[in-house]
Amino acid sequence: MMSSMTGVTVRSKESGAVNRTVLLVVVGLLVVVLGFSWWWQHRGNSEVIWQGYADADFIKVAPTQGGLLTSLAVARGDSVAAGALLFTQDEVPDKAVADQAAHLLEQSEAQLANLEAGSKTTEIEQARSSLTDMRASLALTKGDYVRGEALAAAGTLAPQDLEKLHADYLSAKAKVDAAEAALAQAIAPLGRKREIAAQRAAVDAARAALASAQWHLAQRRVVAPAAGRIADVIARPGETVAAGAPVVSLLPPENILVRFFVPENAFAGIHRGDSVGLTCDGCPSRLTATISFVSPQAEYTPPVIYSESSKAKLVFLVEARPEKSQATLLNPGQPVEVRPLARGSNQ
């Protein structure tokens, strides 16, 4: 009987030891799990990382005047240089207006030249010949009058004959004055000063009208304002495009930027001109950007970076622009992680 009771007691002690061992193992595993969970949740706190995405300021290239789209020189994804042809519009009406303005300018210039010019060459030569003849007659009559005065003084010429010689001399002198005036009139411009000034103003107006018509004609050929990539083609040949309606969306590399969001507790340390590091899937290392804009207004975490750990948090929008050589490595809409860099650091 004693032997039986001793065996029960031994088994009871062994069972209690096993239970304590199992309990210790379970508690140990629970501690390990809780510790790992805490480490997993707080493992990234040693490095500050802000969530953001790549974006861009697209240039929407549009015509300055409405018209029919006749040709498209680019396609989506093409790389173009500054000044490269993008699209053309129907230029027939503008070309007609430019031709009309050119003809009106020619007409105005011809009228001005006519007013500023003198008589015909033959008319001027005829006036000069008449003046020469009148001057010869004047010299002859003047000589006769001088000799008549001498004869009259000697008493050999009647007074009435001397008066006739004097009258002939005065007549010849008057004819010379008239011939000189006629020659001056032939050489002088046909128009009066006011007429010439008015015609010069008309020429200036015609020249300005031609410049305006040529400008409108040139606007029918739209070129790239900057080098970049064609992000989208919005209209097609055959469509009538209104003035200011985009036809092509152009993305210059310098217009690519990164938008990210900084929580309230880190906002005070963000300034324009600071450098930040960029990390994204498939991107090379050592990407950096310079902060160009810091929003003065707080907002709730936007849906684009919404997560359980960041919901209902107030953040500030910040924009940073990478260098042109690095900007081409980013695509608008691409998720990007941003980290602050020490001032003067590029790593």
NORBEL-V318247 format. One record per residue. RES is the residue in one letter. D_CENTER is the distance of its C-alpha to the mean C-alpha in Angstrom with 1 decimal. Layout:
res=RES d_center=D_CENTER
res=RES d_center=D_CENTER
This chain:
res=M d_center=111.1
res=M d_center=109.8
res=S d_center=108.2
res=S d_center=106.3
res=M d_center=105.0
res=T d_center=103.9
res=G d_center=101.9
res=V d_center=100.0
res=T d_center=99.1
res=V d_center=97.7
res=R d_center=95.6
res=S d_center=94.3
res=K d_center=93.3
res=E d_center=91.5
res=S d_center=89.6
res=G d_center=88.5
res=A d_center=87.2
res=V d_center=85.2
res=N d_center=83.7
res=R d_center=82.7
res=T d_center=81.1
res=V d_center=79.1
res=L d_center=78.0
res=L d_center=76.9
res=V d_center=74.9
res=V d_center=73.2
res=V d_center=72.3
res=G d_center=71.0
res=L d_center=68.8
res=L d_center=67.5
res=V d_center=66.7
res=V d_center=64.9
res=V d_center=62.8
res=L d_center=61.9
res=G d_center=61.1
res=F d_center=58.9
res=S d_center=57.2
res=W d_center=56.5
res=W d_center=55.1
res=W d_center=52.9
res=Q d_center=51.4
res=H d_center=50.9
res=R d_center=50.2
res=G d_center=46.4
res=N d_center=46.9
res=S d_center=47.1
res=E d_center=43.3
res=V d_center=40.6
res=I d_center=38.2
res=W d_center=35.6
res=Q d_center=34.4
res=G d_center=30.8
res=Y d_center=28.4
res=A d_center=25.2
res=D d_center=22.2
res=A d_center=18.4
res=D d_center=15.2
res=F d_center=14.2
res=I d_center=10.8
res=K d_center=12.1
res=V d_center=10.6
res=A d_center=12.0
res=P d_center=12.7
res=T d_center=12.1
res=Q d_center=15.9
res=G d_center=18.9
res=G d_center=20.9
res=L d_center=22.9
res=L d_center=21.3
res=T d_center=23.1
res=S d_center=22.1
res=L d_center=20.5
res=A d_center=19.9
res=V d_center=19.7
res=A d_center=22.0
res=R d_center=22.0
res=G d_center=22.3
res=D d_center=20.8
res=S d_center=19.0
res=V d_center=16.1
res=A d_center=14.5
res=A d_center=10.9
res=G d_center=10.9
res=A d_center=13.9
res=L d_center=14.8
res=L d_center=14.8
res=F d_center=16.6
res=T d_center=17.9
res=Q d_center=19.3
res=D d_center=22.4
res=E d_center=21.8
res=V d_center=25.4
res=P d_center=25.1
res=D d_center=22.1
res=K d_center=23.9
res=A d_center=27.0
res=V d_center=25.3
res=A d_center=23.8
res=D d_center=27.3
res=Q d_center=29.0
res=A d_center=26.8
res=A d_center=27.6
res=H d_center=31.3
res=L d_center=31.3
res=L d_center=29.9
res=E d_center=32.6
res=Q d_center=35.2
res=S d_center=34.2
res=E d_center=34.3
res=A d_center=37.7
res=Q d_center=39.1
res=L d_center=38.0
res=A d_center=39.6
res=N d_center=42.7
res=L d_center=43.0
res=E d_center=42.4
res=A d_center=45.0
res=G d_center=48.8
res=S d_center=51.6
res=K d_center=52.3
res=T d_center=53.7
res=T d_center=57.1
res=E d_center=57.3
res=I d_center=56.6
res=E d_center=59.2
res=Q d_center=61.7
res=A d_center=61.2
res=R d_center=61.8
res=S d_center=65.0
res=S d_center=66.2
res=L d_center=65.7
res=T d_center=67.6
res=D d_center=70.5
res=M d_center=70.6
res=R d_center=70.7
res=A d_center=73.6
res=S d_center=75.5
res=L d_center=74.9
res=A d_center=76.4
res=L d_center=79.4
res=T d_center=80.2
res=K d_center=79.7
res=G d_center=82.3
res=D d_center=84.7
res=Y d_center=84.4
res=V d_center=85.0
res=R d_center=88.1
res=G d_center=89.3
res=E d_center=89.2
res=A d_center=91.4
res=L d_center=93.8
res=A d_center=94.0
res=A d_center=94.8
res=A d_center=97.7
res=G d_center=98.9
res=T d_center=98.4
res=L d_center=95.5
res=A d_center=95.8
res=P d_center=93.5
res=Q d_center=92.1
res=D d_center=91.1
res=L d_center=89.2
res=E d_center=87.4
res=K d_center=86.3
res=L d_center=85.0
res=H d_center=83.0
res=A d_center=81.6
res=D d_center=80.5
res=Y d_center=78.8
res=L d_center=76.8
res=S d_center=75.8
res=A d_center=74.6
res=K d_center=72.6
res=A d_center=70.9
res=K d_center=70.0
res=V d_center=68.4
res=D d_center=66.3
res=A d_center=65.2
res=A d_center=64.4
res=E d_center=62.2
res=A d_center=60.3
res=A d_center=59.9
res=L d_center=58.4
res=A d_center=56.0
res=Q d_center=54.9
res=A d_center=54.4
res=I d_center=52.2
res=A d_center=50.1
res=P d_center=47.0
res=L d_center=47.9
res=G d_center=45.6
res=R d_center=46.1
res=K d_center=43.6
res=R d_center=42.2
res=E d_center=41.9
res=I d_center=40.0
res=A d_center=37.7
res=A d_center=37.0
res=Q d_center=36.3
res=R d_center=33.9
res=A d_center=31.9
res=A d_center=32.1
res=V d_center=30.7
res=D d_center=27.7
res=A d_center=27.1
res=A d_center=27.5
res=R d_center=25.0
res=A d_center=22.4
res=A d_center=23.2
res=L d_center=22.7
res=A d_center=19.3
res=S d_center=18.2
res=A d_center=20.0
res=Q d_center=18.5
res=W d_center=14.9
res=H d_center=16.0
res=L d_center=17.7
res=A d_center=14.8
res=Q d_center=12.9
res=R d_center=15.9
res=R d_center=14.8
res=V d_center=11.8
res=V d_center=10.7
res=A d_center=9.6
res=P d_center=6.1
res=A d_center=8.7
res=A d_center=12.5
res=G d_center=14.6
res=R d_center=17.3
res=I d_center=17.4
res=A d_center=19.0
res=D d_center=19.9
res=V d_center=20.0
res=I d_center=20.5
res=A d_center=21.4
res=R d_center=23.5
res=P d_center=24.2
res=G d_center=26.5
res=E d_center=24.9
res=T d_center=23.6
res=V d_center=20.3
res=A d_center=19.4
res=A d_center=16.1
res=G d_center=14.0
res=A d_center=16.5
res=P d_center=15.2
res=V d_center=16.4
res=V d_center=15.4
res=S d_center=15.1
res=L d_center=13.4
res=L d_center=14.8
res=P d_center=13.5
res=P d_center=16.7
res=E d_center=15.5
res=N d_center=14.9
res=I d_center=18.7
res=L d_center=21.0
res=V d_center=24.6
res=R d_center=25.9
res=F d_center=29.6
res=F d_center=32.2
res=V d_center=34.5
res=P d_center=37.8
res=E d_center=38.9
res=N d_center=41.3
res=A d_center=38.6
res=F d_center=35.9
res=A d_center=37.1
res=G d_center=36.5
res=I d_center=32.8
res=H d_center=30.3
res=R d_center=26.6
res=G d_center=26.5
res=D d_center=29.5
res=S d_center=29.7
res=V d_center=30.9
res=G d_center=32.3
res=L d_center=31.4
res=T d_center=33.9
res=C d_center=33.5
res=D d_center=35.5
res=G d_center=34.9
res=C d_center=32.7
res=P d_center=33.7
res=S d_center=35.2
res=R d_center=33.7
res=L d_center=30.3
res=T d_center=28.9
res=A d_center=26.0
res=T d_center=25.2
res=I d_center=25.4
res=S d_center=22.2
res=F d_center=23.4
res=V d_center=26.9
res=S d_center=27.6
res=P d_center=30.0
res=Q d_center=31.6
res=A d_center=34.1
res=E d_center=34.4
res=Y d_center=36.9
res=T d_center=36.4
res=P d_center=34.0
res=P d_center=35.5
res=V d_center=33.3
res=I d_center=35.5
res=Y d_center=38.5
res=S d_center=41.9
res=E d_center=45.4
res=S d_center=45.0
res=S d_center=41.9
res=K d_center=42.5
res=A d_center=42.6
res=K d_center=41.1
res=L d_center=38.6
res=V d_center=35.6
res=F d_center=32.3
res=L d_center=28.9
res=V d_center=27.3
res=E d_center=24.1
res=A d_center=24.0
res=R d_center=21.5
res=P d_center=23.0
res=E d_center=22.0
res=K d_center=19.7
res=S d_center=22.8
res=Q d_center=24.6
res=A d_center=22.0
res=T d_center=22.4
res=L d_center=26.1
res=L d_center=25.4
res=N d_center=24.9
res=P d_center=23.7
res=G d_center=26.9
res=Q d_center=29.0
res=P d_center=31.6
res=V d_center=31.4
res=E d_center=34.0
res=V d_center=32.9
res=R d_center=35.3
res=P d_center=35.1
res=L d_center=35.4
res=A d_center=37.2
res=R d_center=35.1
res=G d_center=34.4
res=S d_center=35.3
res=N d_center=33.2
res=Q d_center=35.8
